[in-house]
Amino acid sequence: MNSNEWPLVFFTLLTQISLGIIIAGLLFSLVMKNTETSIPLDLKKLLMVTALGCMVVALAISFFHLATPLHSIYALSNIGTSWLSREILLVSMLAFCLFIAFSSLHFNIPHRDLFSYLFLAALVVGVILVWSMARIYMIQTVPLWNTPSTPIAFFNSALMLGGSITLVLMALYFSKNPDIPDIRQMQNVVFLMIAAAVFISLLNMLLIQPDVAAASSGFFSPAVSPWWRHGQLILMLAGFSLLTYWFTLLPDAQWTASRLIYAGAACLLLAEILGRYLFYASYYRVGI
């Protein structure tokens, strides 16, 4: 893989983590809707500021991929026909929506009552952004990218990594606020979100994702050791196993549980980094 594509690995993953955190927040709202308690305000702030931080870092990293960063503004001139132009616009829109949503919670600007609408706006923009991001790579001359596997992998990274980071944030928050009710319900939602993502990822890898070795003609991608794919699979299963073990622990094993969450989330993050590396390393063209 070209070394200049490493910024794209982290740019895409950070953007998808941001969407995943928003999706987790939506699931929290749906689960807590019929209970007597609500999501703690400080936890909402923590989720929003983390999602916003991911977008700010993603925007900063994206400039390292450009030969002339100051010319990036011209990419917005083709929004009607270019998925790349749409992606650039949507990245800025998502960062703005998250900033206003956080501001409404923390500073009451424009108003705390508007948070739900701002949150839904961020969710819609985030979904369209990740779809646009996947569409950039689905071009006919790059057959290994032009498959349903690409959008599946991108949205699945949002679920897996967004869920993992949300679990980490919850572990940090609840370690300082252990008496918050309905903790387990929120933990159940995020764990099931990660479990679904792991299952989808396995199906995508085994049944949908094209095999690089089966491709022929055109400009071939550099040879990539199969141990990269093995490493991704091992890390993903190890991370999910750690989180599954945490999920079955007794409630009083707080410190052990936190360590398992951190280790499991780290394994899943490394697995997705390897997976995204393999995605870019699989590049080759056919035709002209």
C-alpha positions as a LaTeX table, in Angstrom:
\begin{tabular}{lrrr}
\hline
Residue & $x$ (\AA) & $y$ (\AA) & $z$ (\AA) \\
\hline
Met1 & 0.00 & 0.00 & 0.00 \\
Asn2 & 1.20 & 3.50 & $-0.81$ \\
Ser3 & 2.41 & 5.24 & 2.36 \\
Asn4 & 0.36 & 8.31 & 1.38 \\
Glu5 & $-2.81$ & 6.28 & 1.92 \\
Trp6 & $-2.27$ & 5.77 & 5.65 \\
Pro7 & $-4.01$ & 9.10 & 6.38 \\
Leu8 & $-7.06$ & 7.72 & 4.54 \\
Val9 & $-7.06$ & 4.65 & 6.80 \\
Phe10 & $-7.38$ & 6.80 & 9.92 \\
Phe11 & $-9.59$ & 9.44 & 8.29 \\
Thr12 & $-12.21$ & 6.89 & 7.25 \\
Leu13 & $-12.09$ & 4.97 & 10.54 \\
Leu14 & $-12.37$ & 8.09 & 12.72 \\
Thr15 & $-15.31$ & 9.32 & 10.68 \\
Gln16 & $-17.02$ & 5.96 & 11.04 \\
Ile17 & $-16.32$ & 5.87 & 14.79 \\
Ser18 & $-18.08$ & 9.21 & 15.07 \\
Leu19 & $-21.16$ & 7.82 & 13.30 \\
Gly20 & $-21.04$ & 4.69 & 15.46 \\
Ile21 & $-21.11$ & 6.75 & 18.66 \\
Ile22 & $-24.14$ & 8.63 & 17.34 \\
Ile23 & $-25.88$ & 5.33 & 16.51 \\
Ala24 & $-25.13$ & 4.06 & 20.03 \\
Gly25 & $-26.65$ & 7.25 & 21.44 \\
Leu26 & $-29.77$ & 6.68 & 19.35 \\
Leu27 & $-30.09$ & 3.11 & 20.65 \\
Phe28 & $-29.70$ & 4.39 & 24.21 \\
Ser29 & $-32.60$ & 6.78 & 23.65 \\
Leu30 & $-34.81$ & 4.04 & 22.24 \\
Val31 & $-34.05$ & 1.63 & 25.08 \\
Met32 & $-34.43$ & 4.22 & 27.84 \\
Lys33 & $-37.64$ & 5.63 & 26.34 \\
Asn34 & $-39.92$ & 3.31 & 28.31 \\
Thr35 & $-38.00$ & 3.50 & 31.59 \\
Glu36 & $-38.32$ & 5.91 & 34.49 \\
Thr37 & $-34.79$ & 7.24 & 34.03 \\
Ser38 & $-33.06$ & 9.08 & 31.20 \\
Ile39 & $-29.54$ & 9.12 & 29.84 \\
Pro40 & $-27.36$ & 11.20 & 32.22 \\
Leu41 & $-26.60$ & 14.64 & 30.81 \\
Asp42 & $-22.86$ & 14.29 & 31.45 \\
Leu43 & $-22.80$ & 11.01 & 29.53 \\
Lys44 & $-24.53$ & 12.66 & 26.57 \\
Lys45 & $-21.90$ & 15.41 & 26.66 \\
Leu46 & $-19.10$ & 12.84 & 26.78 \\
Leu47 & $-20.48$ & 10.98 & 23.77 \\
Met48 & $-20.99$ & 14.16 & 21.76 \\
Val49 & $-17.58$ & 15.66 & 22.52 \\
Thr50 & $-15.87$ & 12.36 & 21.64 \\
Ala51 & $-17.76$ & 12.10 & 18.33 \\
Leu52 & $-16.87$ & 15.74 & 17.61 \\
Gly53 & $-13.22$ & 15.13 & 18.56 \\
Cys54 & $-13.05$ & 12.20 & 16.12 \\
Met55 & $-14.33$ & 14.44 & 13.33 \\
Val56 & $-11.89$ & 17.25 & 14.12 \\
Val57 & $-8.94$ & 14.83 & 14.12 \\
Ala58 & $-10.24$ & 13.18 & 10.93 \\
Leu59 & $-10.40$ & 16.56 & 9.20 \\
Ala60 & $-6.86$ & 17.38 & 10.29 \\
Ile61 & $-5.53$ & 14.00 & 9.13 \\
Ser62 & $-7.24$ & 14.30 & 5.74 \\
Phe63 & $-4.93$ & 17.16 & 4.77 \\
Phe64 & $-1.89$ & 14.88 & 4.99 \\
His65 & $-3.21$ & 12.97 & 1.99 \\
Leu66 & $-3.26$ & 16.07 & $-0.22$ \\
Ala67 & $-0.26$ & 17.23 & $-2.19$ \\
Thr68 & $-1.55$ & 20.83 & $-2.00$ \\
Pro69 & $-3.89$ & 21.17 & 1.01 \\
Leu70 & $-4.79$ & 24.79 & 0.21 \\
His71 & $-6.40$ & 23.63 & $-3.04$ \\
Ser72 & $-8.87$ & 21.36 & $-1.23$ \\
Ile73 & $-11.55$ & 24.06 & $-1.32$ \\
Tyr74 & $-11.82$ & 23.58 & $-5.11$ \\
Ala75 & $-13.08$ & 20.02 & $-4.56$ \\
Leu76 & $-16.43$ & 21.50 & $-3.52$ \\
Ser77 & $-17.03$ & 22.73 & $-7.06$ \\
Asn78 & $-18.32$ & 19.34 & $-8.27$ \\
Ile79 & $-20.92$ & 18.47 & $-5.63$ \\
Gly80 & $-23.51$ & 17.64 & $-8.30$ \\
Thr81 & $-21.41$ & 14.91 & $-9.93$ \\
Ser82 & $-18.55$ & 13.98 & $-7.59$ \\
Trp83 & $-18.85$ & 11.69 & $-4.55$ \\
Leu84 & $-15.55$ & 13.11 & $-3.31$ \\
Ser85 & $-16.96$ & 16.63 & $-3.33$ \\
Arg86 & $-20.02$ & 15.43 & $-1.44$ \\
Glu87 & $-17.82$ & 13.68 & 1.10 \\
Ile88 & $-15.84$ & 16.85 & 1.79 \\
Leu89 & $-19.03$ & 18.88 & 2.24 \\
Leu90 & $-20.65$ & 16.23 & 4.46 \\
Val91 & $-17.58$ & 15.90 & 6.69 \\
Ser92 & $-17.78$ & 19.62 & 7.43 \\
Met93 & $-21.54$ & 19.40 & 7.95 \\
Leu94 & $-21.23$ & 16.50 & 10.41 \\
Ala95 & $-18.55$ & 18.30 & 12.41 \\
Phe96 & $-20.77$ & 21.40 & 12.51 \\
Cys97 & $-23.87$ & 19.42 & 13.58 \\
Leu98 & $-21.93$ & 17.74 & 16.39 \\
Phe99 & $-20.48$ & 21.06 & 17.53 \\
Ile100 & $-23.92$ & 22.68 & 17.72 \\
Ala101 & $-25.39$ & 19.59 & 19.43 \\
Phe102 & $-22.65$ & 19.66 & 22.07 \\
Ser103 & $-23.01$ & 23.41 & 22.47 \\
Ser104 & $-26.73$ & 23.04 & 23.09 \\
Leu105 & $-26.04$ & 20.54 & 25.88 \\
His106 & $-23.06$ & 22.21 & 27.51 \\
Phe107 & $-23.71$ & 25.91 & 26.98 \\
Asn108 & $-27.45$ & 25.86 & 26.27 \\
Ile109 & $-26.66$ & 27.55 & 22.93 \\
Pro110 & $-28.84$ & 27.70 & 20.90 \\
His111 & $-31.03$ & 25.81 & 23.41 \\
Arg112 & $-30.95$ & 22.47 & 25.21 \\
Asp113 & $-34.46$ & 21.64 & 23.98 \\
Leu114 & $-33.12$ & 21.57 & 20.41 \\
Phe115 & $-30.62$ & 18.80 & 21.14 \\
Ser116 & $-32.84$ & 15.98 & 19.87 \\
Tyr117 & $-33.29$ & 17.68 & 16.50 \\
Leu118 & $-29.58$ & 18.49 & 16.21 \\
Phe119 & $-28.71$ & 14.92 & 17.18 \\
Leu120 & $-31.00$ & 13.51 & 14.48 \\
Ala121 & $-29.48$ & 15.91 & 11.94 \\
Ala122 & $-26.01$ & 14.63 & 12.84 \\
Leu123 & $-27.23$ & 11.03 & 12.47 \\
Val124 & $-28.70$ & 11.64 & 9.01 \\
Val125 & $-25.62$ & 13.54 & 7.81 \\
Gly126 & $-23.34$ & 10.83 & 9.23 \\
Val127 & $-25.18$ & 8.03 & 7.42 \\
Ile128 & $-25.10$ & 9.92 & 4.11 \\
Leu129 & $-21.42$ & 10.74 & 4.67 \\
Val130 & $-20.36$ & 7.11 & 5.17 \\
Trp131 & $-22.42$ & 6.09 & 2.12 \\
Ser132 & $-20.75$ & 8.82 & 0.06 \\
Met133 & $-17.36$ & 7.70 & 1.37 \\
Ala134 & $-18.03$ & 4.14 & 0.20 \\
Arg135 & $-19.30$ & 5.33 & $-3.20$ \\
Ile136 & $-15.98$ & 7.09 & $-3.87$ \\
Tyr137 & $-14.28$ & 3.70 & $-4.11$ \\
Met138 & $-17.03$ & 1.84 & $-5.99$ \\
Ile139 & $-15.76$ & 2.48 & $-9.51$ \\
Gln140 & $-15.83$ & 0.00 & $-12.39$ \\
Thr141 & $-12.11$ & 0.12 & $-13.08$ \\
Val142 & $-11.27$ & $-1.12$ & $-9.57$ \\
Pro143 & $-13.20$ & $-4.41$ & $-9.36$ \\
Leu144 & $-12.07$ & $-5.37$ & $-5.85$ \\
Trp145 & $-13.63$ & $-2.17$ & $-4.47$ \\
Asn146 & $-16.69$ & $-2.05$ & $-6.72$ \\
Thr147 & $-18.69$ & $-4.61$ & $-4.71$ \\
Pro148 & $-21.32$ & $-4.52$ & $-1.92$ \\
Ser149 & $-18.48$ & $-5.46$ & 0.44 \\
Thr150 & $-17.22$ & $-1.85$ & 0.47 \\
Pro151 & $-20.30$ & $-0.11$ & 1.96 \\
Ile152 & $-20.90$ & $-3.12$ & 4.24 \\
Ala153 & $-17.36$ & $-2.85$ & 5.63 \\
Phe154 & $-17.60$ & 0.94 & 6.09 \\
Phe155 & $-20.92$ & 0.89 & 7.94 \\
Asn156 & $-19.86$ & $-2.17$ & 9.90 \\
Ser157 & $-16.74$ & $-0.34$ & 11.12 \\
Ala158 & $-19.07$ & 2.35 & 12.45 \\
Leu159 & $-21.03$ & $-0.22$ & 14.45 \\
Met160 & $-18.03$ & $-2.17$ & 15.72 \\
Leu161 & $-15.68$ & 0.68 & 16.57 \\
Gly162 & $-18.38$ & 3.17 & 17.55 \\
Gly163 & $-19.81$ & 0.58 & 19.92 \\
Ser164 & $-16.37$ & $-0.26$ & 21.33 \\
Ile165 & $-15.45$ & 3.37 & 21.98 \\
Thr166 & $-18.88$ & 3.94 & 23.55 \\
Leu167 & $-18.25$ & 1.04 & 25.94 \\
Val168 & $-14.92$ & 2.58 & 26.90 \\
Leu169 & $-16.57$ & 5.95 & 27.53 \\
Met170 & $-19.27$ & 4.29 & 29.62 \\
Ala171 & $-16.66$ & 2.43 & 31.67 \\
Leu172 & $-14.87$ & 5.71 & 32.36 \\
Tyr173 & $-18.10$ & 7.52 & 33.21 \\
Phe174 & $-19.68$ & 4.86 & 35.40 \\
Ser175 & $-16.43$ & 4.26 & 37.30 \\
Lys176 & $-16.95$ & 7.77 & 38.71 \\
Asn177 & $-20.75$ & 7.51 & 38.89 \\
Pro178 & $-21.46$ & 3.91 & 40.00 \\
Asp179 & $-24.97$ & 4.62 & 41.30 \\
Ile180 & $-26.54$ & 5.57 & 37.98 \\
Pro181 & $-29.60$ & 3.32 & 37.39 \\
Asp182 & $-30.19$ & 1.19 & 34.29 \\
Ile183 & $-26.48$ & 0.88 & 33.52 \\
Arg184 & $-26.89$ & $-2.73$ & 32.45 \\
Gln185 & $-29.57$ & $-1.93$ & 29.88 \\
Met186 & $-27.27$ & 0.50 & 28.09 \\
Gln187 & $-24.37$ & $-1.94$ & 28.30 \\
Asn188 & $-26.56$ & $-4.68$ & 26.80 \\
Val189 & $-27.46$ & $-2.47$ & 23.85 \\
Val190 & $-23.84$ & $-1.63$ & 23.00 \\
Phe191 & $-22.65$ & $-5.21$ & 23.42 \\
Leu192 & $-25.37$ & $-6.48$ & 21.07 \\
Met193 & $-24.42$ & $-3.75$ & 18.60 \\
Ile194 & $-20.80$ & $-4.97$ & 18.63 \\
Ala195 & $-21.86$ & $-8.62$ & 18.44 \\
Ala196 & $-23.96$ & $-7.89$ & 15.34 \\
Ala197 & $-21.02$ & $-6.04$ & 13.77 \\
Val198 & $-18.63$ & $-8.94$ & 14.39 \\
Phe199 & $-21.12$ & $-11.38$ & 12.84 \\
Ile200 & $-21.62$ & $-9.14$ & 9.79 \\
Ser201 & $-17.85$ & $-8.69$ & 9.44 \\
Leu202 & $-17.28$ & $-12.45$ & 9.40 \\
Leu203 & $-20.00$ & $-12.92$ & 6.76 \\
Asn204 & $-18.52$ & $-10.10$ & 4.69 \\
Met205 & $-15.00$ & $-11.53$ & 4.89 \\
Leu206 & $-16.05$ & $-15.10$ & 4.09 \\
Leu207 & $-18.90$ & $-14.69$ & 1.60 \\
Ile208 & $-18.90$ & $-11.25$ & $-0.02$ \\
Gln209 & $-15.40$ & $-9.76$ & 0.01 \\
Pro210 & $-13.52$ & $-10.59$ & $-3.23$ \\
Asp211 & $-10.31$ & $-12.58$ & $-3.06$ \\
Val212 & $-7.30$ & $-10.56$ & $-4.20$ \\
Ala213 & $-5.55$ & $-13.70$ & $-5.40$ \\
Ala214 & $-8.44$ & $-14.49$ & $-7.75$ \\
Ala215 & $-8.09$ & $-11.22$ & $-9.64$ \\
Ser216 & $-6.26$ & $-11.09$ & $-12.93$ \\
Ser217 & $-5.22$ & $-8.57$ & $-15.62$ \\
Gly218 & $-4.69$ & $-4.85$ & $-15.22$ \\
Phe219 & $-2.26$ & $-3.33$ & $-12.74$ \\
Phe220 & $-1.98$ & $-5.70$ & $-9.82$ \\
Ser221 & $-1.73$ & $-4.61$ & $-6.23$ \\
Pro222 & 1.50 & $-5.36$ & $-4.36$ \\
Ala223 & 1.70 & $-8.81$ & $-2.81$ \\
Val224 & 0.28 & $-8.75$ & 0.72 \\
Ser225 & 1.06 & $-11.48$ & 3.20 \\
Pro226 & $-2.00$ & $-13.56$ & 4.21 \\
Trp227 & $-0.93$ & $-12.98$ & 7.81 \\
Trp228 & $-2.43$ & $-9.51$ & 7.60 \\
Arg229 & $-5.85$ & $-11.09$ & 7.07 \\
His230 & $-5.13$ & $-13.73$ & 9.70 \\
Gly231 & $-4.07$ & $-11.00$ & 12.10 \\
Gln232 & $-7.29$ & $-9.08$ & 11.49 \\
Leu233 & $-9.40$ & $-12.17$ & 12.17 \\
Ile234 & $-7.43$ & $-13.13$ & 15.30 \\
Leu235 & $-7.62$ & $-9.63$ & 16.75 \\
Met236 & $-11.34$ & $-9.31$ & 16.02 \\
Leu237 & $-12.15$ & $-12.66$ & 17.64 \\
Ala238 & $-9.85$ & $-11.91$ & 20.58 \\
Gly239 & $-11.47$ & $-8.52$ & 21.15 \\
Phe240 & $-14.97$ & $-9.92$ & 20.95 \\
Ser241 & $-14.03$ & $-12.80$ & 23.26 \\
Leu242 & $-12.74$ & $-10.35$ & 25.86 \\
Leu243 & $-15.92$ & $-8.29$ & 25.65 \\
Thr244 & $-18.05$ & $-11.43$ & 25.85 \\
Tyr245 & $-16.17$ & $-12.51$ & 28.97 \\
Trp246 & $-16.70$ & $-9.03$ & 30.44 \\
Phe247 & $-20.40$ & $-9.25$ & 29.59 \\
Thr248 & $-20.75$ & $-12.39$ & 31.71 \\
Leu249 & $-18.85$ & $-11.05$ & 34.75 \\
Leu250 & $-20.53$ & $-10.35$ & 38.06 \\
Pro251 & $-21.47$ & $-6.67$ & 38.56 \\
Asp252 & $-19.06$ & $-6.25$ & 41.47 \\
Ala253 & $-15.93$ & $-7.00$ & 39.38 \\
Gln254 & $-15.66$ & $-3.36$ & 38.29 \\
Trp255 & $-11.88$ & $-3.00$ & 37.83 \\
Thr256 & $-11.50$ & $-6.32$ & 36.04 \\
Ala257 & $-14.47$ & $-5.48$ & 33.86 \\
Ser258 & $-12.96$ & $-2.11$ & 32.89 \\
Arg259 & $-9.66$ & $-3.70$ & 31.93 \\
Leu260 & $-11.46$ & $-6.24$ & 29.76 \\
Ile261 & $-13.42$ & $-3.47$ & 28.01 \\
Tyr262 & $-10.25$ & $-1.48$ & 27.28 \\
Ala263 & $-8.37$ & $-4.54$ & 26.01 \\
Gly264 & $-11.31$ & $-5.76$ & 23.92 \\
Ala265 & $-11.86$ & $-2.34$ & 22.34 \\
Ala266 & $-8.12$ & $-2.04$ & 21.56 \\
Cys267 & $-8.13$ & $-5.43$ & 19.80 \\
Leu268 & $-11.17$ & $-4.49$ & 17.69 \\
Leu269 & $-9.59$ & $-1.15$ & 16.76 \\
Leu270 & $-6.36$ & $-2.85$ & 15.65 \\
Ala271 & $-8.38$ & $-5.41$ & 13.70 \\
Glu272 & $-10.20$ & $-2.67$ & 11.79 \\
Ile273 & $-6.94$ & $-0.83$ & 11.10 \\
Leu274 & $-5.55$ & $-4.03$ & 9.57 \\
Gly275 & $-8.78$ & $-4.50$ & 7.60 \\
Arg276 & $-8.66$ & $-0.97$ & 6.21 \\
Tyr277 & $-4.96$ & $-1.42$ & 5.36 \\
Leu278 & $-5.88$ & $-4.53$ & 3.37 \\
Phe279 & $-8.67$ & $-2.61$ & 1.65 \\
Tyr280 & $-6.26$ & $-0.01$ & 0.28 \\
Ala281 & $-3.57$ & $-2.61$ & $-0.40$ \\
Ser282 & $-6.03$ & $-4.52$ & $-2.63$ \\
Tyr283 & $-6.14$ & $-1.67$ & $-5.14$ \\
Tyr284 & $-5.60$ & $-2.51$ & $-8.79$ \\
Arg285 & $-7.15$ & $-1.25$ & $-12.01$ \\
Val286 & $-8.47$ & $-2.88$ & $-15.16$ \\
Gly287 & $-8.72$ & $-1.08$ & $-18.45$ \\
Ile288 & $-7.63$ & 2.52 & $-18.83$ \\
\hline
\end{tabular}
